[in-house]
Amino acid sequence: MKFWRNILVMTAAMLSLASCSSDDDNDVYEATELGGTWQKVYDEGVADAGTVQYTFHPQSVNNGTVDIFTSDWAAGETTVYRIYTVTDAGHLQISPKPDDTSVALTVDCDIRRLTSTQMIWNKPGTSEEIARFTKEK
C-alpha cells in the first residue's frame, strides 16, 4: 500500500511541475512585425510624460532606418534619424548614421516581445523591462 501511495505522490508531483508555466511563454518575437510606428507607453500616473514614437523602416529582417519623434512641453518636438540592427534573437541596437554629427542617441536592448500590436524592451541580458510600446500604424 505504501508503495502505491508513494507512486501516486511522485506522479502528482511530476504532473504539477510539468504544468508550471514560466514568463518565457509570453516571450514572442516576430521579426517581420518591427516595421511601422511604435508609441511608447508610460506607467499610469506618470505626469506629462510627453510622446515618444519610433518609426522603423526595415531594409531587411535585420537592419534598416528608424525615425525617433519626441514631443514634450519643455523641449518641444524633435525628430532624429538613426540606423538600427537587430539579431535573429531580438537584440536591438539603434545608433547614429555614419555621417550624423548631432547629439548621439543610441539604444541597446533586447526585444522581449514583438507582436503586431505590442513591443517590450528589456535591458540587455536581463529580465528588467525598460520600455513598452503599442503599434500605431
C-alpha positions in Angstrom: 0.0 0.0 0.0 2.8 2.4 0.9 4.4 1.6 -2.5 1.3 2.7 -4.4 0.9 5.8 -2.3 4.5 6.8 -3.0 3.9 6.2 -6.7 0.8 8.4 -6.6 2.6 11.2 -4.7 5.5 11.1 -7.2 3.2 11.1 -10.2 1.2 14.1 -8.8 4.5 16.0 -8.1 5.7 15.3 -11.7 2.4 16.5 -13.2 2.4 19.7 -11.1 5.9 20.5 -12.2 5.1 19.8 -15.8 2.1 22.1 -15.7 4.0 25.1 -14.3 4.4 27.9 -16.9 7.1 30.5 -17.0 7.1 34.1 -18.0 9.1 32.9 -21.1 5.8 31.6 -22.5 4.8 35.2 -23.1 8.1 36.0 -24.9 7.2 36.3 -28.6 9.5 37.7 -31.3 8.0 38.1 -34.7 10.8 39.9 -36.6 8.5 40.8 -39.5 6.3 42.9 -37.1 9.0 45.6 -36.4 8.2 47.8 -39.4 5.9 50.7 -38.6 5.3 53.3 -35.9 5.5 52.4 -32.2 4.4 54.7 -29.4 6.0 54.4 -26.0 3.5 53.6 -23.2 4.1 55.1 -19.8 3.1 53.8 -16.5 -0.2 55.2 -15.2 0.3 58.2 -13.1 3.5 59.4 -14.9 2.9 63.2 -15.1 3.1 64.7 -18.6 5.5 62.1 -20.0 5.1 63.5 -23.5 5.2 61.4 -26.6 8.0 59.2 -28.0 7.5 57.3 -31.2 9.8 55.0 -33.1 9.1 54.5 -36.8 11.1 51.6 -38.2 11.8 51.3 -41.9 13.2 47.8 -42.5 15.7 47.3 -45.3 16.0 43.7 -44.4 14.9 41.5 -41.5 18.0 42.5 -39.5 18.5 46.2 -40.3 17.1 49.5 -41.5 16.5 53.1 -40.5 14.4 54.5 -37.7 12.8 57.9 -37.1 12.6 58.8 -33.5 10.0 61.5 -32.7 9.8 63.1 -29.2 7.4 65.7 -28.0 7.0 67.3 -24.6 6.1 70.6 -23.1 9.6 71.6 -22.1 11.6 70.6 -25.2 9.0 70.9 -27.9 9.1 68.5 -30.9 12.2 66.8 -32.2 12.8 64.0 -34.8 16.1 62.3 -35.2 17.0 59.8 -37.8 19.1 56.7 -36.9 20.0 53.3 -38.3 19.3 50.0 -36.5 20.4 46.4 -36.5 18.5 43.6 -34.8 19.8 40.0 -34.4 17.6 36.9 -35.0 17.4 36.6 -31.2 16.0 40.1 -30.9 18.9 42.2 -29.7 18.3 45.7 -30.9 20.9 48.4 -31.5 20.0 51.9 -32.6 22.8 54.2 -33.5 23.6 57.4 -35.4 24.1 57.3 -39.1 27.8 57.4 -40.0 27.7 61.0 -41.2 25.5 62.2 -38.3 27.1 64.9 -36.2 24.1 65.6 -34.0 23.7 64.5 -30.4 24.4 60.8 -30.2 21.2 58.9 -29.2 21.9 55.2 -29.0 19.7 52.3 -27.8 21.0 48.9 -26.8 18.3 46.5 -25.7 16.7 43.1 -26.1 13.3 42.9 -27.6 11.4 40.5 -25.3 8.1 40.7 -27.0 7.3 41.8 -30.6 3.8 41.1 -32.0 1.6 43.0 -34.4 0.3 45.2 -31.5 2.9 45.2 -28.7 6.7 45.6 -28.2 8.6 45.3 -24.9 12.3 46.1 -24.5 14.5 44.7 -21.7 17.9 45.8 -20.5 20.4 43.6 -22.4 20.9 40.1 -21.0 18.4 40.6 -18.1 14.6 40.4 -17.5 14.5 44.1 -16.5 11.9 45.8 -18.6 13.0 49.3 -19.8 10.2 50.3 -22.3 6.8 49.2 -23.6 5.2 50.2 -26.9 2.0 49.9 -28.8 1.8 49.8 -32.6 0.2 52.9 -34.1 0.4 52.0 -37.8 
